[in-house]
């Protein structure tokens, strides 16, 4: 029964990757357009570094998603990979959303930018359909041979 949930976790990871891309595209465009003191805010490391870090984390999560999907399509065991893909993608998407919100400043809460709406949506995947803490417990047990913690 639990193996049947692997497809769902891979799908959720894909959705989170898409959300993260949305955040980074919006934030990068805004960081290039918004000027303060005669230059785009994207020239500031305080704006640029969180976006770059979110991009790197999102790419890494995407690689895990592809690995989980590859195993799933081959009919091989992919529980660990599917769970890690969901974990990494939900965390990366949340970080990208926070970086986008920080980039937009107060405008990140303005309805017309869609950042606050998408941030609420992407937060869901840190707890559903399975809480990330349960995934960590599963990885600890399955990969690190630690005792069952739940």
C-alpha positions in Angstrom: 0.0 0.0 0.0 2.7 2.4 0.9 4.6 1.8 -2.4 1.5 3.2 -4.1 2.1 6.6 -2.5 5.5 6.9 -4.2 3.9 8.3 -7.3 2.1 10.9 -5.3 5.3 12.0 -3.6 7.1 12.3 -6.9 4.2 14.3 -8.3 4.2 16.6 -5.2 7.9 17.1 -5.7 7.3 18.1 -9.3 4.7 20.6 -8.2 7.1 22.1 -5.6 9.8 22.4 -8.3 7.3 24.3 -10.4 6.4 26.6 -7.5 10.1 27.2 -6.8 10.7 28.1 -10.5 7.7 30.5 -10.3 9.2 32.2 -7.3 12.6 32.5 -8.8 11.4 33.8 -12.1 9.2 36.5 -10.4 11.9 37.5 -8.0 14.7 37.7 -10.6 12.5 39.8 -12.9 11.6 42.1 -10.0 15.3 42.3 -8.8 16.3 43.4 -12.3 13.4 46.0 -12.7 13.3 47.6 -9.2 15.8 50.3 -8.9 17.0 51.9 -5.6 19.8 54.5 -5.5 20.1 54.4 -9.3 20.7 50.7 -9.7 18.7 47.4 -9.7 18.3 45.8 -6.3 19.6 42.6 -7.8 23.1 44.0 -7.8 23.0 43.7 -4.0 24.4 40.5 -2.6 21.7 40.5 0.1 19.2 40.1 -2.7 21.2 38.0 -5.1 22.6 35.3 -2.7 19.3 34.0 -1.3 17.9 33.7 -4.8 21.1 31.9 -6.0 21.0 29.6 -3.0 17.3 28.8 -3.7 18.1 28.1 -7.3 20.9 25.6 -6.3 18.6 23.9 -3.8 15.8 23.7 -6.3 18.1 22.1 -8.9 19.4 19.5 -6.4 15.8 18.6 -5.5 14.9 18.4 -9.1 17.7 15.8 -9.7 16.3 13.7 -6.8 12.9 13.9 -8.3 14.2 12.7 -11.7 16.0 9.8 -9.9 12.8 8.8 -8.1 10.8 9.0 -11.3 13.4 6.9 -13.2 13.2 4.2 -10.5 9.4 4.3 -10.4 9.1 4.1 -14.2 11.5 1.1 -14.2 9.3 -0.7 -11.6 12.1 -0.6 -9.0 11.9 0.2 -5.4 11.8 4.0 -5.0 10.4 4.7 -1.6 13.5 6.4 -0.2 14.0 8.4 -3.4 10.4 9.5 -3.7 10.3 10.6 0.0 13.6 12.5 -0.3 12.4 14.1 -3.5 9.3 15.4 -1.7 11.3 16.5 1.3 13.9 18.3 -0.7 11.5 19.9 -3.2 9.1 21.2 -0.5 12.0 22.7 1.4 13.5 24.2 -1.7 10.2 25.7 -2.8 9.6 27.2 0.6 13.1 28.7 0.6 12.5 30.1 -2.9 9.2 31.6 -1.8 10.8 33.3 1.2 13.6 34.6 -1.0 11.0 36.0 -3.4 9.1 37.6 -0.6 12.3 39.2 0.8 13.2 40.4 -2.7 9.7 42.0 -3.2 9.7 43.5 0.3 6.3 44.8 1.2 5.1 44.3 -2.4 5.4 40.6 -1.8 2.2 40.8 0.1 0.4 42.7 -2.7 -2.2 40.5 -4.4 -1.1 41.5 -7.9 2.4 40.0 -7.5 1.0 36.5 -6.5 3.9 35.8 -4.2 1.8 35.7 -1.0 -0.8 33.4 -2.6 1.8 31.0 -4.0 3.7 31.0 -0.7 0.6 29.8 1.2 0.1 27.0 -1.4 3.7 25.8 -1.3 3.8 25.8 2.5 1.2 23.0 2.5 3.7 20.5 1.1 6.0 20.7 4.1 3.2 18.9 6.0 1.1 17.2 3.4 0.5 14.6 2.1 3.1 13.5 4.6 5.0 15.6 7.1 8.6 16.2 6.4 9.5 15.0 9.9 8.0 11.6 9.1 10.1 11.5 6.0 13.2 12.2 8.0 12.3 9.4 10.4 11.8 7.1 7.4 15.1 8.0 5.9 16.8 7.6 9.3 15.4 4.1 9.7 15.7 2.9 6.0 19.1 4.5 5.1 21.0 4.9 8.3 19.7 1.8 10.1 18.5 3.8 13.0 15.8 2.5 15.3 12.2 3.3 14.5 11.3 6.6 16.1 7.5 6.6 15.6 
